[in-house]
Amino acid sequence: MFKYRKNERVLVLTDSKKLDIAEIILDESTEVAKYSKLLEKEIGTHDGEEPSKEIAKEMLNYDVIIAPTTHSISHTKAKVTGKILEDEKVMGTCHIALGSSLGFGGKVKVPIHLDGVIKKPTIFVDDEEIMRKGKFRL
């Protein structure tokens, strides 16, 4: 499912509702990664919240962070690194994915999944500019 390097430290961050998925990811990561940890915490009440200071501090100790959570998290102090699973969550970027969604609970079954991250995008929704050069306009 994911590709880990032998020297990487992996954090699987989850909540009680997604624990079963997180445990599968953790099992896979422990086969390859240098160190893997599962951190189960109730995370936010709606999508896009910042992680708590405690969680954000813990995240700094890892090379790879995978977060199957009920509500998405946003880490605005994150930087684009070239690792798509991290980069797609950086504030001021836009993530687009095409292809299979089976790996994360979707129904689209095709032999490929492609991700892309746009740095500093300008985005329009229904003819209204909501982001210009990576800055929200709402």
N, C-alpha and C positions, 0 to 999 in steps of 0.2 A: 504494500500500500504506500508507505513512505520510504524514502531512501535516507538512511542515516550513515554517517561516517563513524569509523571506530573511535576516533578521538573526541566525538561530540558528547556534550552533556544535554540530556533531554528532559524537559519538564512537561508533563501532561497535566494540564489545569482543567478541572471539571467541577460540576455540581452534582448533587445527588440524582437528578433526573437523567443525566447522561453518563453515569458511572459505568454502566455496562460497556458502552462504546470506548470510554477512556481506558478501561482495563484491557481491552483488546489491543489498543494502540500501545499501551505500556508493555504488554507481553512482547509485542513485535520489536519495540525499541530496545528492550533488554537483551535481545539476541545479538545486536550489533553494536549499539552505542557504548561508550566508555562508562556512562552512569545514567540511569533513568530514575525519575521520581514521579509519583502520582500525588497531586495536591488537590484534595476535594474540599471545596469551600462553596458556600452559597454566594453567587456572584451577581450582584445587581438585580434590578427589578424591571429593566427595559434594555433594549438593544442600544449599543453605542456608549455605554457608561465606561468611565475610567476604572481600572482595577483599584482596589484599596491600596493604601501606601504599603501595607504588609506584603500584598501579592506583588506589587510593582517592584519592591525591593528584592523579593525572591526571584523574580524573572531575570534580574540582572546576572544571576549566577549560572545561566544556561545559554547554550549555543542555539538550541532549537526549543521552541515553545509551541505545543499543539494544544488547542483549547476547545474541545468539544463541550460547549456549554449551552444552556437553554437560551440565554440572551448573549448576543455578541458583545465583546469588549473592545474598547478602543484605547490605544496607548499613545497619546499625542506626543510624548517625548521620544517615541520610536523613530528610527532612521532607516532609510532604504539601504539594504545590505546586499541585495542580489539573491537572497533566499526568498522565493516567492511566497512561502507560507507565512513569513514575517512581513514582507513588503506589502502584501495586499491589505494590511491593517494599519498602515502608516497614515496619519492625518495629512490631508492635502494631496492624496493620491486617489486614483480610480482603479478598481480591480474589475477585469472582465474575464469571464471563463466561457469556453465553448466546448461542447462534447459531452462525454459521459458524466452522469451525476450519481451513479450507483454507489460509488465509494463513500458517499456521505449522505445516504438515505434518499436520493432522488430516484426518478423512474426512467431517465434517459439512458439507454444502453447502446453505445457505439464504441468502436475500438480505440478511441482517443479522447484525451482531455487536455485542453490547452489553457493556460492561464497567462494573463498579461497584466502589467501594472503601468499606469500612465502617471508620470510625475507632473505635478502642477497643471492638472487639466482644467479646461473650461467646460462646464456642463450645463446644458439646458434641459428642462423638463416642461413639457407643454408650453414651449416658447418662452419660458421664464428662466433666466440665468440664475442657477443656484450656487454655482462655484465659478470663480474666475482665477485662473493661474494658481489653483490649489487653495484658494481662500473662500470659505463659505460666504455667501451674499445674503443669506436669509436673516 
